[in-house]
Structure formats: structure tokens, C-alpha cells
């Protein structure tokens, strides 16, 4: 079966550019989608912009929005802290809906927490999403002490017992967190919200790397071909998003960086 994956630009890759410039660039160089960040949307509105204008720019550029990033504080919190996190989650969800996002990323806390209740807390977030009209997708982060492997995120998704539960996948976080890439096969493709795509340099060791170390796909040592094969084998048919936080790219010409990234991405997930 032929699958036409959508190439997406995570706007973190060209972070210093203003929001509307990021949208313009993504459309101009040929991406079919863009992932936006709540911080950018907040800054745009604070400066007097309107979310309706953002949605119009996305429409004019033919860009889908697979996710907006991110929700925080929903996992491992309790009492007033948890209630406040859910209020903020609702605000961010409503903002994401206003720009046409299909999902919103739910991030785990930096610190270790009791994951025995994680399924229930994720379900509560999903039920909030039901009311707002968007589905939160749980991500694992290889450098945190709470949810740092795909296996953990998938178990939380299963425990949530909700039809819209899904996981954000990412080569950097899989290798940084020490999980087995074979776990990709455990997660049905339709339960993956998005694949973030990036590579890891040879040094420092993966266990010591930070987001800022990520490099363009194919420029590092990650087994991306194997990861791609496993993702395809699990039935993944969604967007593949270039997500980098490298200051060397931020210092470059944003349009050239985005165009280079798209060329690098086209080695992967081709029909």
C-alpha cells in the first residue's frame, strides 16, 4: 500500500523567526504542515495579533496543523496545582482549536512522579479535550525523570482507556531515554499522533545530549532507516515533523534552514 506522508515543519527549528514568518516560510519551501507553539501564539496575541489572522495565513499557505505544543502540569500534580494546570490546559486547547490544530501535545514533568495514576490523569486530560474539541497526545522526553521512554508513554495511553489516546514519537527522545527502538512495533500506527524527526550527533554520548544537540536527519548516527521501517511496519501514515532546537540553525537564514530540512526529510517516508 502506498502512503503519502505529509512533511511538517516544527516551528522550533526556526525559532527566532516571528510566528507569521514561520508560517510563510513553511508554505514557501514546500511543507504541507507546521507545528506551532503556544508561546508563539501567546506572544502574537499579546502584541495585538488575532488568532483568526493566524488561521487565515495557514489556510492561504495550504498548511495543516497536526499539533500545537504544549500542555504542562497535568501529570503528577494534585489539589489546587492540578486544578490550575487543567484551567491552563483548557485555555491552550481553545487556542489550538482556533488555529485549526488536530491535537495538542501533553508533556510530562521534569521530575519523577508516581505513574500509577498517570492513566487516570491522562484520561482526565482527554475528557477535557473532548469538551473543547481537540485530542491531547502524550509525549515522552528522554531527559526527564518521569516519562522518558516510548514504552512508558504507550502504557499510560493504554491505561487511559480512551479512543483518542495517542503518543508522540521522536528518535532523539527514544535514544536519549534509553528505550528499545523495537518498542515502536508495540504501538499501532493509528495511535501515534505524529513522528518528530531528527538525528543525533556521535558526540557527546546520547545519554548526555540535550535538545540543542539535535542535527538534521541523515547528518548524525541515529538508526533512522531502521526506525522508519519499524514505524511503517506499525502502520504509521501521518505527518513527519522536523523538530530541531539547534542554535547553529537558529543563527542561519530561516528560509534556507527550513528548505535544507525539507530536502533532508525527503530521504525518509517516501512512497
Buried (B, 14 or more C-beta within 10 A) or exposed (E): EEEEBBBBBBBBBBBEBBBBBBBBBBBEBEBBBBBBBBEBBBEBBEEEBEBEEBBEBBEEBEBBBBBBBBBBBBBBBEEEEBEEBBEBBBEBBEBBBBBBBBBBBBBBBEEEBEBEBBBEBBBBBBEBBEEBEBBBBBBBBBBBEBBBBBBBBBBBBBBBEBEBBBBBBBBBBBBBBEBEBEBBEBBEBEBBBBBBBBBBBEEEEBEEBEBEBBBBBBBBEBBBEEBBEBBBEBBBBBBBBBBBBBEEBBEBEBBEBBBBBBBBBEEBBEE
